[in-house]
Amino acid sequence: MNLNFPLHLVWLALSLTSFSSAGMAQVAEEIPVAAPADVGMSAAKLALVDQAMRRLVENNRIPGGVVIIARRGKIVMHQAWGKMDIGANRPMKPDTIMRCFSMTKAIATAGALMLCDEGKLAIDDPVSKYLPELKSLRIARDDTTIAATQQMTIADLMTHTAGYSYENSKHEAYNKAFKDLKMVDFSLPLEAMQKKLARLPVLFEPGTDWRYGISIDILGRVVEVVSGMPLDRFLQERLFTPLDMKDTGFFVAPEKANRFASIYTSAGEGRLELRESDKDGDYLNPPALLSGGGGLVSTARDYMRFLMMVANDGKFQGKRYLEPETISRMTSNQLSKEVGWIKFGSAVRQGVGFGLGFCVRVEMSDWDPQGHVGEYGWGGAASTHYWVSPADDDLIVVTLEQVMPYSFLTEFELKGLIYDAIER
């Protein structure tokens, strides 16, 4: 394989049609493609990424995957391996559409921050200013609740310091309320979720700890209230259409269904099972719940366009989306010393903080030792992942697959290889 001019990049030269906000048709500009040497990377070492992905597929660790790599604003690899559906023998392709799950969170947060830049929202605002149900917060304590002493802010939602979880916690009062209220009910819109919030306690005083949960779904509802439009329409008009993220949305259009990957469960090393509990029909029709925390589908190309906008201080192909100061807060640690590093249960990711939408590597530790300081990114429940390293001339990597439960396998297999390919 000649990585200087790989055939799998040819499609990037095609022009795509999009529309400006004024309704005038224009040709979308694809991200430039470069030979690895042109952006200071080694073609021979990037070939090891291809070998690693082939091994993962051959050993049945993943059914298939897509990797896209860019540096200095140019793409040096965009390749697919394996199958998007094993039983149907459908090959994975560079433009395969996949479930983003929590990769949705950074996009929804960016949408909210656009409203902040316009003065319609402020990160220090109490959430109750827009969702009055959250005016009188209660904190779960074992099987009861106590009154909170401080308000939850928009920043608390963005940084996961609001006090929400995905049901599992050590406090029965929270777990029971979350379950009884059916907080994440995909048959109901975000407005219905908002109305339940008054009866759902939080796990701690807002801003004093870090807990991963439904915060960005609630933020999505704030966006709806402030913008006066549904979250899907807002993101389409403000991000997806102008960025030409042509395959990104809350469902897969019928004409694109043949590009939608199936999802699998890892049943142990070398065993993959089609995930029966995941009904593809749920993604082939517009959903009732527009989940800002996990509802999008996308492609590697589309997500790269979003990340390149962020990496370029909020500007992409001549259009500004976010102010540089806002991007700085997105991509730098916003957690206090009291909160500390992010954690999942007892597992602390030492040296990793959180910005407004992304986790951020603040210092090196035994957690992900191949990472670089300043690196920001996140992932999704089906083992998708992405990261950006500003210190490495804005190296951007997106790895997509569809395997649950979440695994760092692909990210950790590739990260060291990709960083090692940087020569200058």
N, C-alpha and C positions, 0 to 999 in steps of 0.2 A: 504494500500500500504506500503510495506516494503522498505523504502528509503535506508536502509543499502546495499541491493543488488537488486535494481530495475530492473525489467525485461526489461525495455526500454533501458537499457544500455548494454544488452547482445551483441547486434550487434557490439559494439565497439571492442570486442575481436577478430573479424574476421580479417584475414590478407588480404591486398589488394596489387595488383601487380602494380608496377610503374617501371620506367626506369631511370637510372642515366644518367648524361650528356654524359657519354662515351658510352651509348647504352647498357650497361650490365643490364640484368633483375635482380631485387632484390625485396624482400618483403618489402612493406611499413610498417612502425612501427606506430601503432595507439597510440594516446595520452592515457596514463594510466588512468584507472578508479579507483576511491576510494570511500569508504563509507564516508559520510560527517564528521563523528567524526575523521577520520584519517587525515583530513586537517583542523581541528579546527572549524567545522561548525555543526550546530544542524540539525539533520534529521527532527525533529518535526517542527522546524521553516521553513525549506525548503518545508515542506508539505503545508505550507500556499501559496507558489508560485503556486502549483498545484490547490489549491482551488480558487485563484484569477483568474487564466487562465480559469478555468471551468466557473466561473461567467461571464467573458467577453464573452465567447462563448454562454452560455445559455441566456444572455441578448442581444444577437445579436449585440454586439458592434464590434466584429471581427468575421470573418467566421471561423478562425482557426489560430493557431500560433505554433511556435517552440521556445523553450528556451534551451540554453546550458550554463552551469555555470562551471567554473574551478577555482581552487585555488591551489597554490603551485605546479603548473604544472600538476594537475590531474583533471579529470572531475568528478563532483559530481552529475550533473543532465543533462540529454539530453532527452527532452520529447516533444511530440506533442499533440495538442488538436484540436478538431473541424474538419473542412473540408478544403481541398485545393480547392474544387469546390462544392458549395452547390447544384446546379442544377443537377449535375452528381453524387451526393452523393459519392464523392471521399474523403476518410478520409485524413486529414493532417498526415504526417509521419515525423519521425526525419530526413530523407534524402530528403524531398521535396525540389525541386529547386525553388528559388524565384528571382525576379528582385532586384538587389542591388541598382539601381539608384545611389545616391551620396555616398553609401558605396564603390563605385568604386574608389573614389577620393584618399583615403589613399593608395590603392594598386598602382595606377598609379604614385603617388608621390614617393612611395617606389622604384618603378622601376627607376625613374629619379635619385633618390639618390644613387642607385647602380652605376650608371654611374659617379656620383660625386665621390664616393669612389674610383673609378678606374682612376680618373683624366681626364676623357673624358668630363666632364661638371663641372661647379662650380656654386654654388648658387648665387654668386655675379656677375656672368657674365651678361652682358646685353642680353636680349632675342633676340635683333636684330643681335647678333653674329651668331645666328642659323636661325632666321626668319627675313631677311632683310626688310620685309614689315613694321616692327615696329621701324625702325630707326628714323623716324620723326613723333613723336606722336602728336596728336591733342587732346585737352580737350574740351568736350562738355560744352557749357554755354548757357542754354535755347535753342534757336533754331539756334545757331551758334557754332563755335569752335574757340579756340585760341591755339597757339603753346605751347607745354609742354616744361619745362626747364630741365627736367631730364629723364634719360633712365629707362625703366622698366627692372627689374632683374628677374632671375630665382626664387629667393626667393620671390619676389612679387607675382609671379604666385602661388607658393606653399602656401602662407599665405593669399591669397585673398586680397592683397593690390595693385593689378595691376591696378584696376580701371574699371573692367568689371562687368556687371550685366547680368541678364537673361531678358533683354529688358526693364523691368519696372524701370523707374527712373523719376526724376523731370525734366530732360533735354530732350526736344523734339528732339534735334539734335542726341542724342544717340538712342532714341527709334525708330526714323524714319530710321536711318541707319541700326540698328539691324534688323528691319523688312524688309526693302527693300532688304538688302543683303542676307536675309534668312541665318543668321549666323549658325543656327543649322539645317542643311539640311541633314536628314538621308539618302538621296539618293546619297550623294556625299562623297568622302573620306576626311580625314583630310587635305590633300594637298590642296584641293579646299577651305577649310576654311582658311588656311594660306594665300592664294592669296587675300582673301577679307579683311584681317586685316588692310591694309593700308588705307581703306576707313571707318573704324570703329573708332570713337573717344573713348577716355576713359573718365571716370567721374571725375577724379581728378589726381593731380600729383602722379605718382606711389610712393607707400610707405607712403602716408600721411593719408590714411583712409582705412576702411575695407568694402568691398562690395562683396557679394556672387554672383558668376556668372560663366562664361565660362573659367575661368583661367586654370583649370586642363585639359580641352579639348585642349587648346593651348599647355600646358605642354606635353600632349601626342604626339602632333606633333613634339615638340622638341626632345622627345625620339626617334621618328622615324628618324629624321634627323641625330642625333648623332650616333644612333646604326646602321643605314643603313638597318633597317628591319621594317615591319609593327608592330604597337603596339601590336596586338594580338599575333603575333609570338614571339616578345620580351618577353612579360609577360609570355607566355607559357613556353618558354625555361628557363627563369631566375627565375621565381617564381612558377608557377602552377605545372609544372612537378616535379621539385626537392622538393617542399613542399607537393607533392601528393594532391594538390587541384584538385581532379579528376573530380569534377562536376562544376568547375568554368570556365567561358569563356564568349564570346560575343554573343553566341547563344546556344540553347539547341539542342543537337544531337537528331535525330529521335528516336533512341532507348531509350532515356530518356524522351520523351515527356509526357509519362504517369505520370511522377513525377513532372511536371511543374504546379505550382499553378496558378489559375485564379486570376484576380485582381478585386477589388470591390471599389465602391464609397460609402462613408458614407453619407446618405441622412438625417441625424438627428439621435438622440439617438434611437437605436433599429431598424434602417432601413438600410439595405445594398442592393446595387444594383450592378449587374454585370456591369463592366465598358466597355460599348460598344465601346468607342473611342480607347481602347487599343486592337490592333489586335495581338493575340497571334502568328500569322504567322510571325510578325516582329521579334520575338525571336526564331523562329524555322528554320531560314535560316541565313547564314553568312551576317552581315550587311555591307553596304558600309562605313558608318561612324563608326569608332572605337572610341567611346566616352570614353575618360579617365575620364570624369566627371560624367558619369552615365550609361555606357553601359553594365556592367557585370551582369551575373546571377551567383548564388552560393547557397551553402547550409550552415547550421549552423556549421557542422563539418569542412568544408573547411575554412570558415572565422575564426574559432577558431584556426586553424593551422597557419594562417597568423598572427593573434594577438599574439599567443604564441611565435612566432618568434620575434616579436617586444618586447614583455614583457621580453624576455630572452636576451636582449641587442643585438639583431640581429642574434642570433644563434639558430638553431633548429635541434635537433637530429643529432648533430655532424657536421653540415654544417653551415658555416658563410655566411650570406646574406648581412648584413650591419654592419658597424663598430659601436662600442658602442658610440662613440662621435656623430655619425650621429643620432642614436636612441635618444640620449639625446636632440638633437635639434628638432627632430620630436615630442617629448613628453613633451616639455617645452615651455612656452609662448615666442614667437618670436616677438610679436607686441610691438612697441614703445609706450611710454606714450602719444605721440601725437595722435596715432591711437586709443588708449584706448581699451575698451572691444568690442567684436563682437556684431553686431546688425543687425536686420532685419527691415528696415524702422525705425520707431520711437521706436521699442521694443529693448531695450538694455539688453543683458544678463550680468548683473552686476557680476563681478568677474571671467568672462570666457574670456580667451585669445585664441590665436591660435598658434600652433607649425607648423612644416613642415608636414602637412597632417592631423592633429587632432586638435579639440578644446581641451583646457586645463583649468581645474578649478584651478585658482590662489588663490582665497580667497572666503570665504562663503558670501552669500547674500540671498536676498529673491528669487532670481532666482534658481530654483531647489534646495531647502534647504535640500533635502535628500542626495545630492551629497557629496563627500569627496574631500578635497583639494588634488591636484595632479592627480585627475581623468582625463583621456583623452579618447576621443571617437568621435563618430559622428553618423549619421543615413542616411536614404534614403527616398525618396519621398513617398514610399508606407508604411510609418510608421515603417520601420525597424530601429533598433538601436543597438549600442554596446558601452560598456565602459570598461576601465581597471583601476584598482586602485592599483598602486604600493605600497602605504602605507599599504594596506591590504593583504600583501603577494601575490601580483599579482592576485587579484581577477579579473576574466575576465567573462563578461556576454554578450551574443548575443541574442537579441529577434527579431524574424522574423515573419512578417505577410504581407498581401498584401491589404492594405486599403488606399485609397486616399480621400481627401487631407491629408497631413502629420498630424499626431496626436502624442502627447506625452503620450497618455492614457496608453498604456502597460508599457512603461518605468517607468512612475510615479507610477503606481499601484504596480510594482514589486521592484523598487529600495530599498525602505525602508525595505521591507521584507527580501530581500537578504542580505543587510548590517546587519540587526538585527540578521540574522542567524549565523554571525561570533561570536564565543565564545572565541577563543584564537588564 
